[in-house]
Amino acid sequence: MCGALAIRDLSRHLGRHVVIGEPTNLRPIRMHKGMYSQRLRIIGRSGHSSNPALGVNAMEGMHKAITELLAWRDELQQRYRNPMFEVEVPTINLGHIHGGDNPNRICASCELQFDFRPLPGMDYEALYAEIDQRIVERLKDSVLDVRLERLFDGIPPMETPATAAIIKAAEELTGFHSECVAFGTEGPYFNTMGMQTVILGPGDIAQAHQPDEYVALDRLQPTVEILKQLIRRFCL
């Protein structure tokens, strides 16, 4: 991602078409969801559990915040839907939580990390602002300190038109109609530079981030042949 962003920021013309070799089982992909990760940290005040008035419980505040997050997720899934995706709605995953240090101490700090995967066409900056506002509003009557921050800048959703030449060529050469995936790539950065991107490569995303991650050897030569034909068509 950093390399693609650096190229984008150079404002140089590189070409008209891009092939990103992520594992797609040699099926052309023209759309994917975005991916954003956030950290929510709630700060309270510790104290002895025998008297709740001695402290401010951050974990109880986190419970309210999670309830709000899940309600917001349900609302988004009613508002946005794209049946081209296997998971046709935006998703929020509560991935990591940690809080407190002892059962007889009031929890002074609780942290949640979650990711959000919007569909193409959703304004992610507006979504960031919306969730910030909702969590702050939910906890406004408490004395808790609420901190929301991005774990990284995020990956925007990508959509290359179905009529793009690179999509049509990839469909013809592979024999498959273009599809959509939920994982992210650097494709949207190239598309914003005026290029048109197809995601197409050997291997299966099911192997990604797994022990002994691999690409089957019998998928390599077919990939080489497809790339040769794309190069002949667009570059020669």
C-alpha positions as CSV (number, residue, x, y, z in Angstrom):
1,M,0.0,0.0,0.0
2,C,2.8,2.4,0.9
3,G,4.4,1.9,-2.5
4,A,1.2,2.6,-4.4
5,L,0.5,5.7,-2.3
6,A,4.1,6.9,-3.0
7,I,3.6,6.4,-6.8
8,R,0.2,8.2,-6.6
9,D,1.7,11.2,-4.8
10,L,4.4,11.6,-7.5
11,S,1.5,12.6,-9.9
12,R,3.2,10.8,-12.8
13,H,1.5,9.1,-15.6
14,L,2.3,5.4,-15.6
15,G,0.0,3.8,-18.1
16,R,-3.6,2.9,-18.8
17,H,-4.1,-0.5,-17.2
18,V,-3.0,-2.3,-14.0
19,V,-3.0,-6.0,-13.1
20,I,-2.7,-6.8,-9.4
21,G,-1.7,-10.4,-8.8
22,E,-3.6,-11.1,-5.6
23,P,-4.9,-14.7,-5.2
24,T,-8.2,-14.9,-7.1
25,N,-8.0,-18.4,-8.5
26,L,-7.4,-16.7,-11.9
27,R,-10.8,-15.1,-11.9
28,P,-10.9,-11.4,-12.7
29,I,-12.0,-9.1,-9.9
30,R,-13.2,-5.6,-10.6
31,M,-14.7,-4.5,-7.2
32,H,-13.7,-4.9,-3.6
33,K,-14.7,-3.5,-0.3
34,G,-12.7,-1.0,1.7
35,M,-11.0,-1.8,5.0
36,Y,-10.5,0.5,8.0
37,S,-9.3,-0.3,11.5
38,Q,-10.0,1.8,14.5
39,R,-9.0,1.8,18.2
40,L,-11.6,2.9,20.8
41,R,-10.0,3.5,24.2
42,I,-12.2,4.4,27.2
43,I,-10.5,5.8,30.3
44,G,-12.1,5.8,33.7
45,R,-10.8,5.7,37.2
46,S,-9.7,2.7,39.3
47,G,-10.8,1.9,42.8
48,H,-11.7,-1.0,45.1
49,S,-14.5,-3.1,43.8
50,S,-16.2,-3.1,47.2
51,N,-17.5,0.4,46.5
52,P,-18.4,1.3,42.9
53,A,-18.5,5.0,43.9
54,L,-14.7,4.9,44.4
55,G,-14.0,4.7,40.7
56,V,-15.4,5.0,37.2
57,N,-15.7,1.7,35.3
58,A,-14.3,1.9,31.8
59,M,-15.5,-1.6,31.0
60,E,-19.1,-0.6,31.6
61,G,-18.6,2.3,29.3
62,M,-17.2,0.0,26.7
63,H,-20.3,-2.2,26.9
64,K,-22.4,0.8,26.0
65,A,-20.0,1.7,23.1
66,I,-20.1,-1.8,21.7
67,T,-23.9,-1.8,21.9
68,E,-23.9,1.4,19.9
69,L,-21.4,0.0,17.4
70,L,-23.6,-3.1,16.8
71,A,-26.7,-1.0,16.4
72,W,-25.0,1.2,13.9
73,R,-23.8,-1.9,12.0
74,D,-27.4,-3.1,11.8
75,E,-28.5,0.2,10.5
76,L,-25.8,0.4,7.8
77,Q,-26.7,-3.1,6.6
78,Q,-30.3,-1.9,6.1
79,R,-29.1,1.2,4.2
80,Y,-26.4,-0.4,2.0
81,R,-26.4,-3.6,0.0
82,N,-24.7,-4.9,-3.1
83,P,-25.8,-8.4,-4.2
84,M,-22.7,-8.8,-6.4
85,F,-20.7,-9.5,-3.2
86,E,-20.7,-12.8,-1.4
87,V,-21.3,-10.8,1.8
88,E,-23.5,-8.2,0.3
89,V,-23.6,-5.7,3.2
90,P,-20.9,-3.7,4.9
91,T,-19.4,-5.4,8.0
92,I,-17.9,-4.4,11.3
93,N,-15.7,-6.9,13.2
94,L,-14.9,-6.6,16.9
95,G,-11.5,-8.1,16.7
96,H,-9.6,-7.3,19.9
97,I,-10.5,-6.1,23.4
98,H,-8.6,-5.7,26.6
99,G,-9.5,-4.0,29.8
100,G,-8.8,-4.0,33.5
101,D,-6.2,-5.9,35.5
102,N,-7.9,-7.6,38.5
103,P,-11.4,-8.8,39.4
104,N,-11.4,-6.8,42.6
105,R,-10.3,-3.5,41.0
106,I,-12.7,-1.1,39.1
107,C,-11.6,-1.2,35.5
108,A,-9.7,2.1,34.8
109,S,-9.0,1.5,31.1
110,C,-10.6,-0.6,28.3
111,E,-9.5,-0.8,24.6
112,L,-11.3,-2.2,21.6
113,Q,-9.9,-2.6,18.1
114,F,-12.4,-3.2,15.3
115,D,-12.4,-3.2,11.5
116,F,-15.0,-1.8,9.1
117,R,-15.4,-2.9,5.5
118,P,-17.6,-0.5,3.4
119,L,-19.0,-1.2,0.0
120,P,-18.0,0.8,-3.1
121,G,-19.8,4.1,-3.2
122,M,-19.9,4.6,0.6
123,D,-18.2,7.8,1.9
124,Y,-15.7,6.5,4.4
125,E,-14.8,9.9,5.8
126,A,-18.5,10.5,6.5
127,L,-18.7,7.1,8.1
128,Y,-15.7,7.8,10.4
129,A,-17.5,11.0,11.5
130,E,-20.8,9.2,12.0
131,I,-19.4,6.5,14.3
132,D,-17.3,9.0,16.3
133,Q,-20.4,11.2,16.9
134,R,-22.6,8.2,17.9
135,I,-20.1,6.8,20.5
136,V,-19.4,10.2,21.9
137,E,-23.1,10.9,22.1
138,R,-23.8,7.6,23.8
139,L,-21.3,8.3,26.5
140,K,-21.7,12.0,26.9
141,D,-23.4,11.8,30.3
142,S,-20.5,9.8,31.8
143,V,-17.2,11.2,33.1
144,L,-15.3,8.7,31.0
145,D,-12.6,9.9,28.6
146,V,-13.4,8.5,25.1
147,R,-10.6,8.3,22.5
148,L,-11.1,7.1,18.9
149,E,-8.2,6.8,16.6
150,R,-7.4,5.2,13.2
151,L,-4.9,2.3,13.4
152,F,-3.9,3.1,9.8
153,D,-5.2,5.3,7.0
154,G,-7.4,2.5,5.6
155,I,-8.0,1.1,2.1
156,P,-10.8,2.7,0.0
157,P,-13.3,0.5,-1.8
158,M,-12.4,-0.2,-5.5
159,E,-14.7,-0.3,-8.5
160,T,-13.4,-0.6,-12.1
161,P,-16.2,-0.3,-14.7
162,A,-17.4,-3.6,-16.2
163,T,-16.9,-2.0,-19.6
164,A,-13.2,-1.3,-19.0
165,A,-10.9,-2.8,-21.6
166,I,-8.7,-4.6,-19.1
167,I,-11.8,-6.2,-17.5
168,K,-13.2,-7.3,-20.8
169,A,-9.8,-8.8,-21.9
170,A,-9.4,-10.6,-18.6
171,E,-12.8,-12.1,-18.8
172,E,-12.1,-13.3,-22.4
173,L,-8.8,-14.8,-21.5
174,T,-9.9,-16.6,-18.3
175,G,-13.4,-17.6,-19.4
176,F,-14.9,-16.1,-16.2
177,H,-17.1,-13.1,-15.7
178,S,-15.6,-10.4,-13.4
179,E,-16.4,-10.8,-9.7
180,C,-16.2,-8.9,-6.4
181,V,-14.2,-9.7,-3.2
182,A,-14.2,-8.5,0.4
183,F,-10.4,-8.2,0.8
184,G,-8.5,-5.0,-0.1
185,T,-5.7,-4.1,-2.5
186,E,-3.9,-1.1,-3.8
187,G,-6.2,-1.0,-6.8
188,P,-8.2,2.1,-5.8
189,Y,-5.0,4.2,-5.6
190,F,-4.2,3.3,-9.2
191,N,-7.8,4.0,-10.3
192,T,-7.6,7.5,-8.8
193,M,-4.5,8.1,-11.0
194,G,-6.7,7.6,-14.1
195,M,-5.8,3.9,-14.7
196,Q,-8.1,0.9,-14.8
197,T,-7.3,-2.0,-12.6
198,V,-8.1,-5.7,-12.6
199,I,-7.2,-8.0,-9.7
200,L,-6.1,-11.4,-11.2
201,G,-3.7,-14.0,-9.9
202,P,-3.1,-17.6,-8.9
203,G,-3.8,-19.0,-5.5
204,D,-6.8,-18.8,-3.2
205,I,-7.5,-16.1,-0.7
206,A,-8.5,-18.9,1.7
207,Q,-4.7,-19.7,2.0
208,A,-3.8,-16.1,2.8
209,H,-2.6,-15.4,6.4
210,Q,-2.6,-19.2,7.1
211,P,0.2,-21.4,8.4
212,D,2.3,-22.6,5.4
213,E,0.6,-20.2,3.0
214,Y,1.1,-21.4,-0.6
215,V,0.2,-21.1,-4.3
216,A,-0.3,-24.4,-6.1
217,L,2.5,-24.9,-8.7
218,D,0.1,-25.9,-11.4
219,R,-1.5,-22.5,-11.3
220,L,1.7,-20.6,-12.2
221,Q,2.1,-21.4,-15.9
222,P,-1.5,-20.5,-16.7
223,T,-0.9,-17.2,-15.0
224,V,2.2,-16.5,-17.1
225,E,0.3,-17.3,-20.3
226,I,-2.6,-14.9,-19.3
227,L,-0.1,-12.1,-18.5
228,K,1.8,-12.7,-21.8
229,Q,-1.5,-12.3,-23.7
230,L,-2.4,-9.2,-21.8
231,I,1.0,-7.7,-22.5
232,R,0.7,-8.5,-26.2
233,R,-2.7,-6.9,-26.4
234,F,-2.1,-3.7,-24.4
235,C,1.7,-3.1,-24.6
236,L,2.9,-4.2,-28.1
